[in-house]
Amino acid sequence: MSMFSSQTSSFQDSIDVEERDDFDSEEIAGYSQKIQLNCYYTIYLYQGTSLTLIDSSLPSEAEPELRTYISRRLSKGALLGGMGNIATVDLSIPEQAVGCYCCLVEQERSPEQPDADGNGYVICFMGGSEKGLNLFRLELDKYVQGLHSSLQTPELQNLETEVRPYLSRWFEESVMHIHRVVQLVQSNISFLLHAALSHTHVEVINSDERTKADVSRFIKAASLQGLSQQDTTSASLCKAISEDTQSDLLIDCSTSPPTLTNTLSNRFCDGWIQAFLNAAERCNPFLLRQILENFKLKAIQDMNGLKRFVRQAEMSHYALFRCTQFLQSCGNGDVLLQNARAEHSDLPEACSIISVLEEFLSEQSQA
């Protein structure tokens, strides 16, 4: 029985990644190693209403098709400064239909040209599918922002030294980081998932800066901050509880594979290992991101379920019994209770129920 099919049927639609319409099996099969090669970029100068090509990695016959498409989007006012737009475009490339992210970067107005409204650059990244790129929208927006200062150079004299190398790395930097982390830690990924859910600090030592950044971005992407109904107070309270009870997760990259110290996981996090490894083996960063989103969605659903049980348990012993059953079956009890305690810190009745449940869990784990 696969990890996915063991989930409850009501959740099947959102959790069962491999059966979803978003990523049908042919599409998945198409994502082999070659996905890293078939990604393209283009940058245009935008003045008034005209687009001038500055640089592109597209085949020469495909670029005019893209330009026509971008012109149409601009004339409809569909590109807003600093906000990426993602769609499917048909181009003369091996993939034909491809996901395309495009963003208008407006030029800073100088005192000499106060009316240079609407002038700037249009940056396009093409690769994968529209659905795939949509999973990385925030990363792509951030990546384009990182180019902003380089685009202020007159006549882009830094095109070859700065702009082109930066644009050609968009896929590696904005999309592949989750894949690199799974490749790095392999089945130890469950420890990182647990650390993300329990607000545990993760420290990477003896590694390059890129690996440190990758791990930090993975933890941020896997954490529930800003997603569950936790406000910042309860999130920081949660962090305090976590810092109180456990040390940082340490990843030492001086060995291959890396050595992890102070590792904590649970049945819930362990249950996702195989899905991550399978997607990483297929070299499918889009499927990896979808699995990560489903992992968070399931954790949030369980968190909300526990909160509901705790409220009911204030009135009924049977609800308290159901609470204990739920905590046993979900496999994520330690994390859920830690978050629940932080969230209910100002409700004495709820806190006493959570204490009873914590005691129950620790007896279970000793047994």
Sequence and secondary structure as in RCSB ss.txt:
>XXXX:A:sequence
MSMFSSQTSSFQDSIDVEERDDFDSEEIAGYSQKIQLNCYYTIYLYQGTSLTLIDSSLPSEAEPELRTYISRRLS
KGALLGGMGNIATVDLSIPEQAVGCYCCLVEQERSPEQPDADGNGYVICFMGGSEKGLNLFRLELDKYVQGLHSS
LQTPELQNLETEVRPYLSRWFEESVMHIHRVVQLVQSNISFLLHAALSHTHVEVINSDERTKADVSRFIKAASLQ
GLSQQDTTSASLCKAISEDTQSDLLIDCSTSPPTLTNTLSNRFCDGWIQAFLNAAERCNPFLLRQILENFKLKAI
QDMNGLKRFVRQAEMSHYALFRCTQFLQSCGNGDVLLQNARAEHSDLPEACSIISVLEEFLSEQSQA
>XXXX:A:secstr
  TTTTS HHHHHHH GGGSSTT HHHHHH SGGGGTS EEEEEEEETTEEEEEEE S TTTHHHHHHHHHHHHH
TT   BT  EEEEEE SSTTSEEEEEEEEEE    TT TT TT EEEEEEE S HHHHHTTHHHHHHHHHTTGGG
GGSGGGTTIIIIIHHHHHTHHHHHTSHHHHHHHHHGGGHHHHHHHHHTT  EEEESS HHHHHHHHHHHHHHS T
TTSS  HHHHHHHHHHHHHH   EEEETTSSS EEES    HHHHTTHHHHHHHHHTT HHHHHHHHHHHHHHHH
HHHHHHHHHHHHHTT HHHHHHHHHHHHHHS HHHHHHHHHHHTTT HHHHHHHHHHHHHHHHHHH 
